[in-house]
Amino acid sequence: SFAFTHLDKVFPGVPVFFFFVYNYKIRSQLDPGRMTGVFEKKEIAPNLSLMRQIDPNIRDVVIVGDASETFRAIESEIRHELGNQSDIRATYLSSSRIDDLIGRLRERKERFVFLTTLGGLTDRDGRTLTLPETIGAIVNAGRFVVFSMEDAYLYPGVLGGYVTSGSRQGHAAAQLLVRHLGGTAVAALPPIETSPNEYIVDERELLKAGLVLPQDIGGQVTLVNKVPTFYETNRLVILGTLYGLVA
């Protein structure tokens, strides 16, 4: 918004490269001669598919957000997607206040919770909460399996999922910039509208929940907080024993 209204007056003609912009509606407002970048899209369908493969019997999910305009846009897309999956029943919980959101979440009995966008939550005094504070409160509100649609939300207690990737978003935007610095006009660099998302799963949270990744996506998943193997845990003892036997 600042770029649209003020930036050209401060830096006339200077190109703008953006990423992590969710609102696709601004596509028509961009000046193609000086604005380009990478759009993001939080995708529910791959996460629902992953959820179904982990637990084929699941039917009810809770969608959690901060009641911002971004959440409303995501909610609209999720409702549209779920129109094609009528056996899934979704409950939408959103609020700008963390105490209100957590109070309602504690009443829920569903197993799976999906995080959408959470940056706008505040406490009773109007202080904007940090992500660790917000996500910690959500995780502790019940015995949920918490899916995320954004890699920035992968804090303790969050399983992960098919997420928007900060590193991939930044890399894609940087590649556009590199091409421009190499002589390609901004007008010849249309915005990237296919969000570069990826599967990221916390292995410790997966094991804690007693879940197993489906084999057909195992090779596509980036595992974080990997649990060490028996050999990795006991490497010195094993090697010492082998050396002793050889000696």
C-alpha positions in Angstrom: 0.0 0.0 0.0 2.9 2.3 0.8 4.5 1.6 -2.5 1.3 2.3 -4.4 0.6 5.7 -2.7 4.0 7.1 -1.7 7.1 5.3 -3.0 7.1 6.7 -6.5 7.1 10.2 -5.1 10.1 9.4 -2.9 12.0 7.3 -5.5 10.6 8.2 -8.9 10.8 5.3 -11.4 12.7 3.0 -9.0 11.4 -0.6 -9.5 9.6 -2.5 -6.7 10.2 -6.3 -6.1 7.8 -7.9 -3.6 7.2 -11.3 -2.1 4.8 -12.9 0.4 1.9 -10.8 -0.9 -1.3 -12.8 -0.5 -3.9 -10.5 -2.2 -4.0 -11.5 -5.9 -6.5 -8.7 -6.5 -3.7 -6.2 -6.6 -2.3 -7.8 -9.8 -4.4 -5.4 -11.9 -3.1 -2.4 -9.9 0.6 -3.1 -10.5 2.6 -0.8 -12.8 4.1 -3.5 -15.1 7.0 -1.2 -15.9 8.3 -1.0 -12.4 6.5 -3.5 -10.1 6.9 -7.3 -10.0 7.4 -10.1 -7.5 6.1 -13.3 -6.0 2.6 -13.9 -4.7 1.9 -16.4 -1.9 -1.0 -18.8 -1.5 -1.8 -20.8 1.6 -3.1 -24.0 0.3 -5.6 -26.1 2.2 -6.1 -28.9 -0.4 -2.6 -30.5 -0.1 -2.9 -30.3 3.7 -6.3 -31.9 3.7 -4.9 -34.7 1.4 -2.0 -35.2 3.9 -4.4 -35.2 6.8 -6.6 -37.9 5.1 -3.6 -40.1 4.4 -2.4 -39.8 8.0 -5.9 -40.4 9.4 -8.5 -41.7 6.8 -11.3 -41.5 9.2 -11.0 -37.8 10.0 -14.1 -35.7 9.1 -13.9 -32.6 11.3 -11.3 -29.8 11.4 -10.9 -26.4 13.0 -9.5 -23.4 11.0 -7.9 -20.8 13.2 -7.0 -17.2 12.3 -6.7 -13.6 13.5 -9.9 -12.1 11.9 -7.8 -9.9 9.6 -8.5 -9.2 5.9 -5.9 -11.8 5.0 -7.7 -14.4 7.2 -11.0 -13.5 5.5 -9.4 -14.0 2.1 -8.0 -17.4 3.1 -11.3 -18.4 4.7 -13.1 -17.7 1.4 -10.7 -19.9 -0.5 -10.9 -22.7 2.0 -14.7 -22.6 1.9 -14.5 -22.8 -1.9 -12.1 -25.8 -1.8 -14.2 -27.6 0.8 -17.2 -27.3 -1.6 -15.4 -30.1 -3.5 -14.9 -32.2 -0.3 -18.3 -32.3 1.2 -17.4 -35.1 3.8 -15.1 -32.6 5.6 -16.8 -30.4 8.1 -14.8 -27.2 9.1 -15.3 -24.9 12.0 -13.8 -21.4 11.6 -12.5 -19.7 14.7 -11.1 -16.2 14.4 -10.6 -13.2 16.6 -8.2 -10.3 17.0 -8.0 -11.1 20.8 -6.0 -14.1 21.9 -8.1 -14.6 25.1 -11.3 -14.8 23.0 -9.8 -17.2 20.5 -8.3 -19.5 23.1 -11.5 -19.6 25.1 -13.5 -20.8 22.0 -10.7 -23.2 21.0 -10.7 -24.9 24.4 -14.3 -25.9 23.8 -13.5 -27.8 20.6 -13.1 -31.6 20.5 -11.7 -32.0 17.0 -8.3 -33.6 16.6 -6.9 -31.5 13.7 -6.4 -27.7 13.8 -5.2 -25.6 10.9 -3.3 -22.3 11.4 -4.0 -19.7 8.7 -2.7 -16.2 9.5 -1.9 -15.1 13.1 0.1 -11.9 13.0 -2.7 -9.6 14.1 -3.6 -11.1 17.5 -3.4 -9.0 20.6 -3.8 -9.4 24.4 -6.4 -7.6 26.5 -4.2 -4.5 26.7 -4.0 -4.3 22.9 -0.4 -5.4 22.7 0.4 -7.3 19.5 1.6 -10.8 20.5 4.7 -12.4 19.1 4.3 -15.6 17.1 5.8 -17.8 19.9 3.3 -16.3 22.3 0.3 -16.8 20.0 1.2 -20.3 18.8 2.2 -21.4 22.3 -1.3 -20.4 23.6 -3.0 -22.3 20.7 -0.9 -25.4 21.2 -1.7 -25.5 24.9 -5.5 -25.0 24.4 -6.1 -28.7 23.8 -4.7 -32.0 22.6 -4.7 -31.1 19.0 -2.6 -32.1 16.0 -1.7 -28.6 14.7 -1.1 -28.2 10.9 0.4 -25.0 9.6 0.1 -23.4 6.2 3.1 -21.1 6.7 6.7 -22.1 7.6 7.0 -19.2 10.0 4.6 -21.0 12.3 6.7 -24.1 12.9 7.2 -23.6 16.6 7.1 -26.4 19.3 3.7 -28.2 19.2 3.1 -27.6 15.4 3.3 -30.6 13.2 3.8 -28.6 10.0 2.2 -29.4 6.6 2.2 -28.0 3.1 3.5 -24.5 3.9 4.4 -21.2 2.2 8.2 -21.2 2.2 10.0 -18.0 3.2 13.2 -19.2 1.7 11.6 -20.2 -1.6 9.6 -16.9 -1.8 12.7 -14.9 -1.1 14.8 -16.9 -3.6 12.2 -16.5 -6.4 12.0 -12.7 -5.8 15.8 -12.5 -5.8 16.0 -14.3 -9.1 13.7 -11.8 -10.6 15.9 -9.0 -9.3 19.1 -10.7 -10.6 17.5 -10.9 -14.0 16.6 -7.2 -13.9 20.1 -6.2 -12.8 21.4 -8.3 -15.7 19.6 -6.1 -18.1 16.0 -7.5 -18.4 13.3 -4.8 -18.2 10.8 -5.1 -15.3 8.0 -5.2 -17.9 9.5 -8.5 -19.2 9.4 -10.0 -15.7 5.8 -10.8 -14.9 4.9 -11.6 -11.3 5.1 -15.2 -10.2 1.6 -16.3 -9.3 2.3 -20.0 -8.5 3.3 -19.9 -4.8 6.6 -21.9 -4.3 5.3 -24.0 -1.4 6.7 -27.2 0.1 6.0 -30.0 2.7 7.8 -29.3 6.0 7.1 -31.6 9.0 8.5 -31.6 12.5 9.5 -35.3 13.0 9.3 -35.0 16.8 5.8 -33.7 16.7 4.9 -36.5 14.2 6.1 -39.2 16.6 4.6 -37.5 19.6 1.2 -37.6 17.9 1.7 -41.3 17.0 1.4 -40.5 13.3 3.3 -41.8 10.2 3.9 -40.0 7.0 2.4 -41.7 3.9 5.0 -43.3 1.7 4.0 -41.6 -1.5 5.0 -38.1 -0.2 7.9 -39.2 2.0 10.5 -38.2 -0.5 8.9 -34.7 -0.9 8.9 -33.8 2.7 11.6 -31.8 4.5 11.9 -33.1 8.1 12.9 -30.7 10.8 13.8 -31.6 14.4 14.7 -35.1 13.2 14.9 -37.8 15.8 18.4 -39.3 15.9 18.8 -42.9 14.8 20.1 -45.6 17.2 23.5 -45.4 15.6 23.6 -41.6 15.8 22.6 -41.7 19.5 25.2 -44.4 20.4 27.9 -43.7 17.8 30.8 -43.4 20.3 29.8 -46.5 22.2 29.3 -48.6 19.0 32.6 -47.4 17.5 34.5 -48.0 20.7 33.1 -51.5 21.0 34.1 -52.3 17.4 37.6 -50.9 17.9 38.0 -53.0 21.1 36.9 -56.2 19.3 39.3 -55.5 16.5 42.1 -54.9 18.9 
